[in-house]
Protein backbone atom coordinates (compact mmCIF):
# COMPACT_ATOMS: atom_id res chain seq x y z
CA UNK A 1 0.00 0.00 0.00
CA UNK A 2 1.47 3.34 -1.03
CA UNK A 3 2.06 6.10 1.53
CA UNK A 4 -0.35 8.35 -0.36
CA UNK A 5 -3.14 5.73 -0.14
CA UNK A 6 -2.37 5.03 3.53
CA UNK A 7 -2.54 8.74 4.36
CA UNK A 8 -5.84 9.04 2.52
CA UNK A 9 -7.30 6.15 4.52
CA UNK A 10 -6.13 7.67 7.79
CA UNK A 11 -7.71 11.03 6.91
CA UNK A 12 -10.97 9.28 5.99
CA UNK A 13 -10.99 7.42 9.32
CA UNK A 14 -10.52 10.69 11.22
CA UNK A 15 -13.36 12.31 9.29
CA UNK A 16 -15.69 9.36 9.90
CA UNK A 17 -14.79 9.36 13.58
CA UNK A 18 -15.61 13.07 13.81
CA UNK A 19 -18.95 12.58 12.12
CA UNK A 20 -20.13 9.69 14.26
CA UNK A 21 -18.71 10.55 17.67
CA UNK A 22 -21.48 13.09 18.42
CA UNK A 23 -24.03 10.44 17.52
CA UNK A 24 -22.43 8.04 19.98
CA UNK A 25 -22.55 10.76 22.60
CA UNK A 26 -26.26 11.32 22.03
CA UNK A 27 -26.93 7.58 22.13
CA UNK A 28 -25.05 7.31 25.41
CA UNK A 29 -27.37 9.91 26.91
CA UNK A 30 -30.37 7.79 25.96
CA UNK A 31 -29.32 4.62 27.75
CA UNK A 32 -31.32 3.37 30.74
CA UNK A 33 -30.70 5.29 33.95
CA UNK A 34 -31.96 3.06 36.75
CA UNK A 35 -31.12 5.69 39.36
CA UNK A 36 -33.89 7.90 37.94
CA UNK A 37 -37.01 6.81 39.79
CA UNK A 38 -39.26 9.72 38.75
CA UNK A 39 -39.87 10.77 35.14
CA UNK A 40 -42.41 13.50 35.55
CA UNK A 41 -44.47 16.22 33.95
CA UNK A 42 -45.17 19.46 35.81
CA UNK A 43 -48.20 21.63 35.11
CA UNK A 44 -51.13 19.24 35.11
CA UNK A 45 -52.18 15.94 33.63
CA UNK A 46 -51.31 15.38 29.95
CA UNK A 47 -54.97 15.10 28.97
CA UNK A 48 -54.15 15.79 25.32
CA UNK A 49 -52.21 12.51 25.22
CA UNK A 50 -54.65 10.56 27.35
CA UNK A 51 -57.49 11.55 25.04
CA UNK A 52 -55.55 9.88 22.24
CA UNK A 53 -55.78 6.64 24.27
CA UNK A 54 -52.08 6.79 25.04
CA UNK A 55 -50.96 5.24 28.30
CA UNK A 56 -48.45 6.88 30.61
CA UNK A 57 -46.27 3.75 30.95
CA UNK A 58 -45.79 3.58 27.17
CA UNK A 59 -44.78 7.26 27.25
CA UNK A 60 -42.16 6.62 29.92
CA UNK A 61 -43.98 8.96 32.35
CA UNK A 62 -44.60 7.83 35.93
CA UNK A 63 -45.28 11.07 37.84
CA UNK A 64 -47.54 14.09 37.44
CA UNK A 65 -47.15 17.35 39.35
CA UNK A 66 -50.17 19.67 39.42
CA UNK A 67 -51.39 22.67 41.34
CA UNK A 68 -53.26 21.85 44.53
CA UNK A 69 -56.23 23.86 43.27
CA UNK A 70 -56.65 21.61 40.22
CA UNK A 71 -56.76 18.31 42.10
CA UNK A 72 -59.85 16.15 41.73
CA UNK A 73 -60.54 12.64 42.95
CA UNK A 74 -61.38 11.56 39.40
CA UNK A 75 -58.15 12.87 37.92
CA UNK A 76 -56.02 11.34 40.66
CA UNK A 77 -57.73 7.96 40.20
CA UNK A 78 -57.23 8.14 36.43
CA UNK A 79 -53.52 8.83 36.78
CA UNK A 80 -52.93 6.24 39.49
CA UNK A 81 -54.73 3.62 37.43
CA UNK A 82 -51.95 4.12 34.91
CA UNK A 83 -49.28 3.63 37.55
CA UNK A 84 -48.37 7.29 37.96
CA UNK A 85 -47.66 9.00 41.25
CA UNK A 86 -49.48 12.28 41.79
CA UNK A 87 -47.83 15.22 43.52
CA UNK A 88 -49.42 18.55 44.40
CA UNK A 89 -47.77 21.97 44.13
CA UNK A 90 -48.67 24.24 47.06
CA UNK A 91 -48.35 28.03 46.99
CA UNK A 92 -47.00 29.27 50.32
CA UNK A 93 -46.06 32.99 50.10
CA UNK A 94 -47.66 34.18 46.89
CA UNK A 95 -51.43 34.30 47.43
CA UNK A 96 -51.71 37.96 46.48
CA UNK A 97 -55.52 38.09 46.81
CA UNK A 98 -55.11 37.81 50.57
CA UNK A 99 -54.02 41.45 50.66
CA UNK A 100 -57.41 42.70 49.45
CA UNK A 101 -58.94 42.06 52.84
CA UNK A 102 -55.72 42.11 54.86
CA UNK A 103 -53.56 45.01 53.67
CA UNK A 104 -51.48 44.78 56.86
CA UNK A 105 -49.93 41.60 55.43
CA UNK A 106 -48.08 43.53 52.72
CA UNK A 107 -44.26 43.51 53.09
CA UNK A 108 -42.67 46.78 54.21
CA UNK A 109 -39.57 48.06 52.44
CA UNK A 110 -36.46 49.90 53.61
CA UNK A 111 -38.28 53.24 53.46
CA UNK A 112 -40.87 52.08 55.97
CA UNK A 113 -43.60 51.98 53.33
CA UNK A 114 -45.39 49.15 51.57
CA UNK A 115 -42.94 47.65 49.09
CA UNK A 116 -44.28 47.52 45.50
CA UNK A 117 -44.50 44.08 43.93
CA UNK A 118 -41.19 43.52 42.11
CA UNK A 119 -41.94 42.73 38.44
CA UNK A 120 -45.51 42.03 39.53
CA UNK A 121 -44.50 39.32 42.01
CA UNK A 122 -46.45 39.94 45.22
CA UNK A 123 -45.09 38.38 48.38
CA UNK A 124 -46.57 38.40 51.89
CA UNK A 125 -45.10 39.35 55.26
CA UNK A 126 -43.82 36.05 56.71
CA UNK A 127 -44.81 36.87 60.31
CA UNK A 128 -48.46 37.72 59.61
CA UNK A 129 -50.31 35.24 61.87
CA UNK A 130 -53.56 35.30 59.95
CA UNK A 131 -51.89 34.57 56.63
CA UNK A 132 -49.83 31.75 58.12
CA UNK A 133 -52.92 30.11 59.60
CA UNK A 134 -54.73 30.55 56.28
CA UNK A 135 -52.01 28.65 54.41
CA UNK A 136 -51.59 25.97 57.07
CA UNK A 137 -55.34 25.30 57.11
CA UNK A 138 -55.36 24.95 53.33
CA UNK A 139 -52.29 22.71 53.42
CA UNK A 140 -54.03 20.41 55.90
CA UNK A 141 -57.22 20.36 53.82
CA UNK A 142 -55.41 19.31 50.64
CA UNK A 143 -53.61 16.49 52.42
CA UNK A 144 -56.80 15.26 54.08
CA UNK A 145 -59.01 15.34 50.99
CA UNK A 146 -56.78 13.92 48.27
CA UNK A 147 -54.88 10.66 47.87
CA UNK A 148 -51.67 12.34 46.76
CA UNK A 149 -48.18 10.88 47.01
CA UNK A 150 -46.57 14.14 48.05
CA UNK A 151 -46.88 17.89 48.21
CA UNK A 152 -44.32 20.45 47.04
CA UNK A 153 -43.92 23.89 48.58
CA UNK A 154 -43.73 26.64 45.97
CA UNK A 155 -42.95 30.36 46.18
CA UNK A 156 -41.51 29.77 49.64
CA UNK A 157 -39.26 32.80 49.75
CA UNK A 158 -39.37 36.50 50.50
CA UNK A 159 -41.02 39.27 48.49
CA UNK A 160 -38.88 39.08 45.32
CA UNK A 161 -38.88 38.23 41.63
CA UNK A 162 -35.91 35.95 41.03
CA UNK A 163 -37.22 33.79 38.17
CA UNK A 164 -35.52 35.93 35.54
CA UNK A 165 -32.08 36.62 34.11
CA UNK A 166 -31.77 39.81 36.20
CA UNK A 167 -33.52 39.24 39.55
CA UNK A 168 -35.41 41.96 41.40
CA UNK A 169 -35.02 41.40 45.14
CA UNK A 170 -35.96 44.30 47.43
CA UNK A 171 -35.11 44.10 51.12
CA UNK A 172 -38.17 43.44 53.32
CA UNK A 173 -39.98 43.16 55.74
CA UNK A 174 -39.57 46.02 58.18
CA UNK A 175 -43.13 46.18 59.53
CA UNK A 176 -43.63 46.69 63.28
CA UNK A 177 -44.64 43.04 63.64
CA UNK A 178 -41.40 41.75 62.13
CA UNK A 179 -39.26 44.25 64.02
CA UNK A 180 -40.86 43.33 67.34
CA UNK A 181 -40.57 39.61 66.62
CA UNK A 182 -36.91 39.97 65.67
CA UNK A 183 -36.14 41.72 68.97
CA UNK A 184 -38.01 39.09 70.97
CA UNK A 185 -36.53 36.06 69.20
CA UNK A 186 -32.94 37.33 69.20
CA UNK A 187 -33.03 39.10 72.58
CA UNK A 188 -32.04 42.29 70.77
CA UNK A 189 -32.97 45.86 71.61
CA UNK A 190 -33.43 48.27 68.72
CA UNK A 191 -33.55 52.06 69.09
CA UNK A 192 -36.90 53.84 68.99
CA UNK A 193 -36.48 55.34 65.53
CA UNK A 194 -38.50 55.13 62.27
CA UNK A 195 -38.43 51.90 60.26
CA UNK A 196 -36.48 53.69 57.53
CA UNK A 197 -33.61 54.13 59.99
CA UNK A 198 -33.95 50.68 61.55
CA UNK A 199 -33.71 49.05 58.13
CA UNK A 200 -30.28 50.62 57.66
CA UNK A 201 -29.13 49.27 61.02
CA UNK A 202 -30.46 45.79 60.25
CA UNK A 203 -28.84 45.77 56.82
CA UNK A 204 -25.63 47.19 58.26
CA UNK A 205 -24.02 46.20 61.55
CA UNK A 206 -26.89 43.85 62.50
CA UNK A 207 -27.16 42.19 59.10
CA UNK A 208 -25.87 38.74 60.10
CA UNK A 209 -28.44 38.46 62.90
CA UNK A 210 -31.22 39.87 60.71
CA UNK A 211 -30.55 37.48 57.82
CA UNK A 212 -30.30 34.48 60.14
CA UNK A 213 -33.58 35.41 61.82
CA UNK A 214 -35.42 35.86 58.50
CA UNK A 215 -34.18 32.46 57.32
CA UNK A 216 -35.35 30.93 60.60
CA UNK A 217 -38.83 32.39 60.10
CA UNK A 218 -39.19 30.77 56.68
CA UNK A 219 -37.69 27.51 57.95
CA UNK A 220 -40.22 27.45 60.78
CA UNK A 221 -42.98 27.50 58.20
CA UNK A 222 -41.43 24.34 56.72
CA UNK A 223 -41.26 22.78 60.17
CA UNK A 224 -45.00 23.36 60.63
CA UNK A 225 -45.81 22.04 57.17
CA UNK A 226 -43.88 18.88 58.06
CA UNK A 227 -45.77 18.53 61.32
CA UNK A 228 -49.12 18.79 59.53
CA UNK A 229 -48.07 16.25 56.91
CA UNK A 230 -46.89 13.80 59.58
CA UNK A 231 -50.25 14.08 61.32
CA UNK A 232 -52.41 13.99 58.20
CA UNK A 233 -50.71 11.90 55.51
CA UNK A 234 -47.39 10.62 56.89
CA UNK A 235 -46.67 8.37 53.92
CA UNK A 236 -46.57 11.36 51.55
CA UNK A 237 -43.38 13.16 50.57
CA UNK A 238 -42.70 16.80 51.36
CA UNK A 239 -40.80 18.56 48.60
CA UNK A 240 -39.90 22.09 47.65
CA UNK A 241 -39.49 23.97 44.39
CA UNK A 242 -36.66 26.38 45.02
CA UNK A 243 -34.15 28.77 43.50
CA UNK A 244 -31.27 26.94 41.73
CA UNK A 245 -28.50 29.32 42.75
CA UNK A 246 -25.51 28.36 44.82
CA UNK A 247 -24.84 29.98 48.18
CA UNK A 248 -22.53 32.53 46.54
CA UNK A 249 -24.58 33.51 43.48
CA UNK A 250 -25.77 37.13 43.43
CA UNK A 251 -23.74 37.89 46.56
CA UNK A 252 -25.32 35.16 48.61
CA UNK A 253 -28.88 36.16 47.69
CA UNK A 254 -30.25 32.71 48.49
CA UNK A 255 -30.09 33.60 52.19
CA UNK A 256 -29.46 37.36 52.18
CA UNK A 257 -32.38 38.25 49.92
CA UNK A 258 -34.69 35.25 49.55
CA UNK A 259 -34.40 33.91 53.13
CA UNK A 260 -33.85 30.34 51.91
CA UNK A 261 -31.64 28.28 54.23
CA UNK A 262 -31.42 24.94 52.45
CA UNK A 263 -29.51 23.15 55.19
CA UNK A 264 -31.98 24.17 57.88
CA UNK A 265 -34.99 23.29 55.74
CA UNK A 266 -33.44 19.91 54.92
CA UNK A 267 -34.37 18.68 58.40
CA UNK A 268 -38.03 18.73 57.40
CA UNK A 269 -37.99 17.98 53.66
CA UNK A 270 -37.74 14.81 51.61
CA UNK A 271 -37.11 16.16 48.11
CA UNK A 272 -35.39 19.25 46.73
CA UNK A 273 -36.65 20.21 43.28
CA UNK A 274 -34.24 22.87 42.18
CA UNK A 275 -35.48 24.99 39.26
CA UNK A 276 -32.55 25.32 36.79
CA UNK A 277 -34.46 26.88 33.90
CA UNK A 278 -31.39 27.32 31.72
CA UNK A 279 -33.05 29.41 28.99
CA UNK A 280 -34.99 31.62 31.37
CA UNK A 281 -31.96 32.25 33.58
CA UNK A 282 -29.62 33.46 30.86
CA UNK A 283 -28.00 30.13 29.93
CA UNK A 284 -29.91 29.43 26.68
CA UNK A 285 -26.96 27.75 24.94
CA UNK A 286 -25.63 25.95 28.02
CA UNK A 287 -27.86 23.06 29.19
CA UNK A 288 -24.85 21.76 31.14
CA UNK A 289 -25.58 24.55 33.63
CA UNK A 290 -28.40 22.30 34.85
CA UNK A 291 -26.12 19.47 35.99
CA UNK A 292 -23.57 21.92 37.41
CA UNK A 293 -26.24 23.36 39.71
CA UNK A 294 -27.48 19.91 40.68
CA UNK A 295 -23.93 18.83 41.43
CA UNK A 296 -23.44 21.88 43.65
CA UNK A 297 -26.66 21.16 45.54
CA UNK A 298 -25.64 17.56 46.11
CA UNK A 299 -22.28 18.60 47.50
CA UNK A 300 -23.83 21.35 49.64
CA UNK A 301 -26.40 19.02 51.22
CA UNK A 302 -24.31 15.83 51.01
CA UNK A 303 -26.77 14.08 48.68
CA UNK A 304 -25.16 11.53 46.38
CA UNK A 305 -28.22 9.93 44.81
CA UNK A 306 -27.49 6.56 46.39
CA UNK A 307 -30.19 4.02 47.32
CA UNK A 308 -31.52 4.49 50.82
CA UNK A 309 -30.67 8.18 51.19
CA UNK A 310 -33.33 10.15 53.03
CA UNK A 311 -32.96 13.32 50.97
CA UNK A 312 -33.48 13.35 47.23
CA UNK A 313 -32.93 15.78 44.36
CA UNK A 314 -35.50 15.87 41.54
CA UNK A 315 -34.83 18.92 39.35
CA UNK A 316 -37.53 20.56 37.25
CA UNK A 317 -36.02 21.44 33.86
CA UNK A 318 -37.24 23.84 31.20
CA UNK A 319 -38.57 22.48 27.91
CA UNK A 320 -41.35 24.99 27.24
CA UNK A 321 -40.53 28.48 26.03
CA UNK A 322 -40.42 31.20 28.67
CA UNK A 323 -38.44 34.28 27.79
CA UNK A 324 -35.79 32.51 25.73
CA UNK A 325 -37.10 29.62 23.65
CA UNK A 326 -35.89 26.06 24.04
CA UNK A 327 -35.30 24.46 20.61
CA UNK A 328 -36.30 20.86 20.04
CA UNK A 329 -32.64 20.05 19.40
CA UNK A 330 -31.94 20.77 23.08
CA UNK A 331 -34.56 18.48 24.59
CA UNK A 332 -32.31 15.44 24.92
CA UNK A 333 -29.42 17.49 26.27
CA UNK A 334 -31.62 19.25 28.82
CA UNK A 335 -33.01 15.93 30.06
CA UNK A 336 -29.56 14.35 30.00
CA UNK A 337 -28.19 17.00 32.34
CA UNK A 338 -31.35 16.91 34.45
CA UNK A 339 -31.03 13.17 35.06
CA UNK A 340 -27.39 13.01 36.09
CA UNK A 341 -26.52 12.00 39.63
CA UNK A 342 -27.07 13.10 42.32
CA UNK A 343 -30.54 13.59 40.80
CA UNK A 344 -32.80 10.56 41.19
CA UNK A 345 -35.83 12.06 39.49
CA UNK A 346 -36.71 14.76 36.99
CA UNK A 347 -39.76 16.62 35.72
CA UNK A 348 -40.31 18.96 32.79
CA UNK A 349 -41.59 22.54 32.92
CA UNK A 350 -44.38 22.97 31.96
CA UNK A 351 -47.20 21.04 30.33
CA UNK A 352 -49.62 23.90 29.73
CA UNK A 353 -47.35 25.65 27.24
CA UNK A 354 -45.38 22.58 26.16
CA UNK A 355 -48.13 20.32 24.82
CA UNK A 356 -48.81 22.35 21.63
CA UNK A 357 -45.13 21.93 20.72
CA UNK A 358 -45.58 18.32 19.68
CA UNK A 359 -42.05 17.95 18.35
CA UNK A 360 -40.66 18.66 21.81
CA UNK A 361 -43.23 16.41 23.45
CA UNK A 362 -42.18 13.60 21.11
CA UNK A 363 -38.52 14.20 21.97
CA UNK A 364 -39.34 14.12 25.68
CA UNK A 365 -41.22 10.84 25.30
CA UNK A 366 -38.36 9.37 23.31
CA UNK A 367 -35.90 10.26 26.06
CA UNK A 368 -38.11 9.06 28.91
CA UNK A 369 -38.67 5.74 27.15
CA UNK A 370 -34.97 5.30 26.55
CA UNK A 371 -33.84 5.90 30.15
CA UNK A 372 -36.63 3.83 31.66
CA UNK A 373 -35.02 0.74 33.29
C-alpha positions as CSV (number, residue, x, y, z in Angstrom):
1,X,0.0,0.0,0.0
2,X,1.5,3.3,-1.0
3,X,2.1,6.1,1.5
4,X,-0.3,8.3,-0.4
5,X,-3.1,5.7,-0.1
6,X,-2.4,5.0,3.5
7,X,-2.5,8.7,4.4
8,X,-5.8,9.0,2.5
9,X,-7.3,6.2,4.5
10,X,-6.1,7.7,7.8
11,X,-7.7,11.0,6.9
12,X,-11.0,9.3,6.0
13,X,-11.0,7.4,9.3
14,X,-10.5,10.7,11.2
15,X,-13.4,12.3,9.3
16,X,-15.7,9.4,9.9
17,X,-14.8,9.4,13.6
18,X,-15.6,13.1,13.8
19,X,-18.9,12.6,12.1
20,X,-20.1,9.7,14.3
21,X,-18.7,10.6,17.7
22,X,-21.5,13.1,18.4
23,X,-24.0,10.4,17.5
24,X,-22.4,8.0,20.0
25,X,-22.6,10.8,22.6
26,X,-26.3,11.3,22.0
27,X,-26.9,7.6,22.1
28,X,-25.1,7.3,25.4
29,X,-27.4,9.9,26.9
30,X,-30.4,7.8,26.0
31,X,-29.3,4.6,27.7
32,X,-31.3,3.4,30.7
33,X,-30.7,5.3,34.0
34,X,-32.0,3.1,36.8
35,X,-31.1,5.7,39.4
36,X,-33.9,7.9,37.9
37,X,-37.0,6.8,39.8
38,X,-39.3,9.7,38.8
39,X,-39.9,10.8,35.1
40,X,-42.4,13.5,35.6
41,X,-44.5,16.2,34.0
42,X,-45.2,19.5,35.8
43,X,-48.2,21.6,35.1
44,X,-51.1,19.2,35.1
45,X,-52.2,15.9,33.6
46,X,-51.3,15.4,29.9
47,X,-55.0,15.1,29.0
48,X,-54.1,15.8,25.3
49,X,-52.2,12.5,25.2
50,X,-54.6,10.6,27.4
51,X,-57.5,11.6,25.0
52,X,-55.5,9.9,22.2
53,X,-55.8,6.6,24.3
54,X,-52.1,6.8,25.0
55,X,-51.0,5.2,28.3
56,X,-48.4,6.9,30.6
57,X,-46.3,3.7,30.9
58,X,-45.8,3.6,27.2
59,X,-44.8,7.3,27.2
60,X,-42.2,6.6,29.9
61,X,-44.0,9.0,32.3
62,X,-44.6,7.8,35.9
63,X,-45.3,11.1,37.8
64,X,-47.5,14.1,37.4
65,X,-47.1,17.4,39.4
66,X,-50.2,19.7,39.4
67,X,-51.4,22.7,41.3
68,X,-53.3,21.9,44.5
69,X,-56.2,23.9,43.3
70,X,-56.7,21.6,40.2
71,X,-56.8,18.3,42.1
72,X,-59.9,16.2,41.7
73,X,-60.5,12.6,43.0
74,X,-61.4,11.6,39.4
75,X,-58.2,12.9,37.9
76,X,-56.0,11.3,40.7
77,X,-57.7,8.0,40.2
78,X,-57.2,8.1,36.4
79,X,-53.5,8.8,36.8
80,X,-52.9,6.2,39.5
81,X,-54.7,3.6,37.4
82,X,-51.9,4.1,34.9
83,X,-49.3,3.6,37.6
84,X,-48.4,7.3,38.0
85,X,-47.7,9.0,41.2
86,X,-49.5,12.3,41.8
87,X,-47.8,15.2,43.5
88,X,-49.4,18.6,44.4
89,X,-47.8,22.0,44.1
90,X,-48.7,24.2,47.1
91,X,-48.3,28.0,47.0
92,X,-47.0,29.3,50.3
93,X,-46.1,33.0,50.1
94,X,-47.7,34.2,46.9
95,X,-51.4,34.3,47.4
96,X,-51.7,38.0,46.5
97,X,-55.5,38.1,46.8
98,X,-55.1,37.8,50.6
99,X,-54.0,41.5,50.7
100,X,-57.4,42.7,49.4
101,X,-58.9,42.1,52.8
102,X,-55.7,42.1,54.9
103,X,-53.6,45.0,53.7
104,X,-51.5,44.8,56.9
105,X,-49.9,41.6,55.4
106,X,-48.1,43.5,52.7
107,X,-44.3,43.5,53.1
108,X,-42.7,46.8,54.2
109,X,-39.6,48.1,52.4
110,X,-36.5,49.9,53.6
111,X,-38.3,53.2,53.5
112,X,-40.9,52.1,56.0
113,X,-43.6,52.0,53.3
114,X,-45.4,49.1,51.6
115,X,-42.9,47.7,49.1
116,X,-44.3,47.5,45.5
117,X,-44.5,44.1,43.9
118,X,-41.2,43.5,42.1
119,X,-41.9,42.7,38.4
120,X,-45.5,42.0,39.5
121,X,-44.5,39.3,42.0
122,X,-46.4,39.9,45.2
123,X,-45.1,38.4,48.4
124,X,-46.6,38.4,51.9
125,X,-45.1,39.3,55.3
126,X,-43.8,36.0,56.7
127,X,-44.8,36.9,60.3
128,X,-48.5,37.7,59.6
129,X,-50.3,35.2,61.9
130,X,-53.6,35.3,59.9
131,X,-51.9,34.6,56.6
132,X,-49.8,31.8,58.1
133,X,-52.9,30.1,59.6
134,X,-54.7,30.5,56.3
135,X,-52.0,28.6,54.4
136,X,-51.6,26.0,57.1
137,X,-55.3,25.3,57.1
138,X,-55.4,24.9,53.3
139,X,-52.3,22.7,53.4
140,X,-54.0,20.4,55.9
141,X,-57.2,20.4,53.8
142,X,-55.4,19.3,50.6
143,X,-53.6,16.5,52.4
144,X,-56.8,15.3,54.1
145,X,-59.0,15.3,51.0
146,X,-56.8,13.9,48.3
147,X,-54.9,10.7,47.9
148,X,-51.7,12.3,46.8
149,X,-48.2,10.9,47.0
150,X,-46.6,14.1,48.1
151,X,-46.9,17.9,48.2
152,X,-44.3,20.4,47.0
153,X,-43.9,23.9,48.6
154,X,-43.7,26.6,46.0
155,X,-42.9,30.4,46.2
156,X,-41.5,29.8,49.6
157,X,-39.3,32.8,49.7
158,X,-39.4,36.5,50.5
159,X,-41.0,39.3,48.5
160,X,-38.9,39.1,45.3
161,X,-38.9,38.2,41.6
162,X,-35.9,35.9,41.0
163,X,-37.2,33.8,38.2
164,X,-35.5,35.9,35.5
165,X,-32.1,36.6,34.1
166,X,-31.8,39.8,36.2
167,X,-33.5,39.2,39.5
168,X,-35.4,42.0,41.4
169,X,-35.0,41.4,45.1
170,X,-36.0,44.3,47.4
171,X,-35.1,44.1,51.1
172,X,-38.2,43.4,53.3
173,X,-40.0,43.2,55.7
174,X,-39.6,46.0,58.2
175,X,-43.1,46.2,59.5
176,X,-43.6,46.7,63.3
177,X,-44.6,43.0,63.6
178,X,-41.4,41.7,62.1
179,X,-39.3,44.3,64.0
180,X,-40.9,43.3,67.3
181,X,-40.6,39.6,66.6
182,X,-36.9,40.0,65.7
183,X,-36.1,41.7,69.0
184,X,-38.0,39.1,71.0
185,X,-36.5,36.1,69.2
186,X,-32.9,37.3,69.2
187,X,-33.0,39.1,72.6
188,X,-32.0,42.3,70.8
189,X,-33.0,45.9,71.6
190,X,-33.4,48.3,68.7
191,X,-33.6,52.1,69.1
192,X,-36.9,53.8,69.0
193,X,-36.5,55.3,65.5
194,X,-38.5,55.1,62.3
195,X,-38.4,51.9,60.3
196,X,-36.5,53.7,57.5
197,X,-33.6,54.1,60.0
198,X,-34.0,50.7,61.6
199,X,-33.7,49.1,58.1
200,X,-30.3,50.6,57.7
201,X,-29.1,49.3,61.0
202,X,-30.5,45.8,60.3
203,X,-28.8,45.8,56.8
204,X,-25.6,47.2,58.3
205,X,-24.0,46.2,61.5
206,X,-26.9,43.8,62.5
207,X,-27.2,42.2,59.1
208,X,-25.9,38.7,60.1
209,X,-28.4,38.5,62.9
210,X,-31.2,39.9,60.7
211,X,-30.5,37.5,57.8
212,X,-30.3,34.5,60.1
213,X,-33.6,35.4,61.8
214,X,-35.4,35.9,58.5
215,X,-34.2,32.5,57.3
216,X,-35.4,30.9,60.6
217,X,-38.8,32.4,60.1
218,X,-39.2,30.8,56.7
219,X,-37.7,27.5,57.9
220,X,-40.2,27.5,60.8
221,X,-43.0,27.5,58.2
222,X,-41.4,24.3,56.7
223,X,-41.3,22.8,60.2
224,X,-45.0,23.4,60.6
225,X,-45.8,22.0,57.2
226,X,-43.9,18.9,58.1
227,X,-45.8,18.5,61.3
228,X,-49.1,18.8,59.5
229,X,-48.1,16.2,56.9
230,X,-46.9,13.8,59.6
231,X,-50.3,14.1,61.3
232,X,-52.4,14.0,58.2
233,X,-50.7,11.9,55.5
234,X,-47.4,10.6,56.9
235,X,-46.7,8.4,53.9
236,X,-46.6,11.4,51.6
237,X,-43.4,13.2,50.6
238,X,-42.7,16.8,51.4
239,X,-40.8,18.6,48.6
240,X,-39.9,22.1,47.7
241,X,-39.5,24.0,44.4
242,X,-36.7,26.4,45.0
243,X,-34.1,28.8,43.5
244,X,-31.3,26.9,41.7
245,X,-28.5,29.3,42.7
246,X,-25.5,28.4,44.8
247,X,-24.8,30.0,48.2
248,X,-22.5,32.5,46.5
249,X,-24.6,33.5,43.5
250,X,-25.8,37.1,43.4
251,X,-23.7,37.9,46.6
252,X,-25.3,35.2,48.6
253,X,-28.9,36.2,47.7
254,X,-30.3,32.7,48.5
255,X,-30.1,33.6,52.2
256,X,-29.5,37.4,52.2
257,X,-32.4,38.3,49.9
258,X,-34.7,35.3,49.6
259,X,-34.4,33.9,53.1
260,X,-33.8,30.3,51.9
261,X,-31.6,28.3,54.2
262,X,-31.4,24.9,52.4
263,X,-29.5,23.1,55.2
264,X,-32.0,24.2,57.9
265,X,-35.0,23.3,55.7
266,X,-33.4,19.9,54.9
267,X,-34.4,18.7,58.4
268,X,-38.0,18.7,57.4
269,X,-38.0,18.0,53.7
270,X,-37.7,14.8,51.6
271,X,-37.1,16.2,48.1
272,X,-35.4,19.3,46.7
273,X,-36.7,20.2,43.3
274,X,-34.2,22.9,42.2
275,X,-35.5,25.0,39.3
276,X,-32.6,25.3,36.8
277,X,-34.5,26.9,33.9
278,X,-31.4,27.3,31.7
279,X,-33.0,29.4,29.0
280,X,-35.0,31.6,31.4
281,X,-32.0,32.2,33.6
282,X,-29.6,33.5,30.9
283,X,-28.0,30.1,29.9
284,X,-29.9,29.4,26.7
285,X,-27.0,27.7,24.9
286,X,-25.6,25.9,28.0
287,X,-27.9,23.1,29.2
288,X,-24.8,21.8,31.1
289,X,-25.6,24.5,33.6
290,X,-28.4,22.3,34.9
291,X,-26.1,19.5,36.0
292,X,-23.6,21.9,37.4
293,X,-26.2,23.4,39.7
294,X,-27.5,19.9,40.7
295,X,-23.9,18.8,41.4
296,X,-23.4,21.9,43.6
297,X,-26.7,21.2,45.5
298,X,-25.6,17.6,46.1
299,X,-22.3,18.6,47.5
300,X,-23.8,21.4,49.6
301,X,-26.4,19.0,51.2
302,X,-24.3,15.8,51.0
303,X,-26.8,14.1,48.7
304,X,-25.2,11.5,46.4
305,X,-28.2,9.9,44.8
306,X,-27.5,6.6,46.4
307,X,-30.2,4.0,47.3
308,X,-31.5,4.5,50.8
309,X,-30.7,8.2,51.2
310,X,-33.3,10.2,53.0
311,X,-33.0,13.3,51.0
312,X,-33.5,13.3,47.2
313,X,-32.9,15.8,44.4
314,X,-35.5,15.9,41.5
315,X,-34.8,18.9,39.3
316,X,-37.5,20.6,37.3
317,X,-36.0,21.4,33.9
318,X,-37.2,23.8,31.2
319,X,-38.6,22.5,27.9
320,X,-41.3,25.0,27.2
321,X,-40.5,28.5,26.0
322,X,-40.4,31.2,28.7
323,X,-38.4,34.3,27.8
324,X,-35.8,32.5,25.7
325,X,-37.1,29.6,23.7
326,X,-35.9,26.1,24.0
327,X,-35.3,24.5,20.6
328,X,-36.3,20.9,20.0
329,X,-32.6,20.0,19.4
330,X,-31.9,20.8,23.1
331,X,-34.6,18.5,24.6
332,X,-32.3,15.4,24.9
333,X,-29.4,17.5,26.3
334,X,-31.6,19.2,28.8
335,X,-33.0,15.9,30.1
336,X,-29.6,14.3,30.0
337,X,-28.2,17.0,32.3
338,X,-31.3,16.9,34.5
339,X,-31.0,13.2,35.1
340,X,-27.4,13.0,36.1
341,X,-26.5,12.0,39.6
342,X,-27.1,13.1,42.3
343,X,-30.5,13.6,40.8
344,X,-32.8,10.6,41.2
345,X,-35.8,12.1,39.5
346,X,-36.7,14.8,37.0
347,X,-39.8,16.6,35.7
348,X,-40.3,19.0,32.8
349,X,-41.6,22.5,32.9
350,X,-44.4,23.0,32.0
351,X,-47.2,21.0,30.3
352,X,-49.6,23.9,29.7
353,X,-47.3,25.7,27.2
354,X,-45.4,22.6,26.2
355,X,-48.1,20.3,24.8
356,X,-48.8,22.4,21.6
357,X,-45.1,21.9,20.7
358,X,-45.6,18.3,19.7
359,X,-42.0,18.0,18.4
360,X,-40.7,18.7,21.8
361,X,-43.2,16.4,23.4
362,X,-42.2,13.6,21.1
363,X,-38.5,14.2,22.0
364,X,-39.3,14.1,25.7
365,X,-41.2,10.8,25.3
366,X,-38.4,9.4,23.3
367,X,-35.9,10.3,26.1
368,X,-38.1,9.1,28.9
369,X,-38.7,5.7,27.1
370,X,-35.0,5.3,26.5
371,X,-33.8,5.9,30.1
372,X,-36.6,3.8,31.7
373,X,-35.0,0.7,33.3
